[in-house]
Amino acid sequence: MEKSGPSSPQLQLDEKWDKAIDLTLRRFSHGLAIGGIGSLLLFRGAGMRTAITAFSAGMGVGSAWQQVSSEFEDLVPEMLASKKQ
């Protein structure tokens, strides 16, 4: 039995949300880990370590936001077109 892709816009939207949440959590955790390790190696003060770790986590979330928003932009015209019909 072949697995076919989602056919309805609602299923496409659900699939994109799942991917978006997964991508955001992965990039946030990777940024947090890399920033935390880097700040432990490079800085002595707790304030600077916190700032670098938060900055890295923010970069991960921002990167995920950019990719997810471009994926959702492709879906919006399709959903609007299907509602008009």
Secondary structure as UniProt FT lines:
FT   HELIX           9..42
FT   HELIX           46..84
//
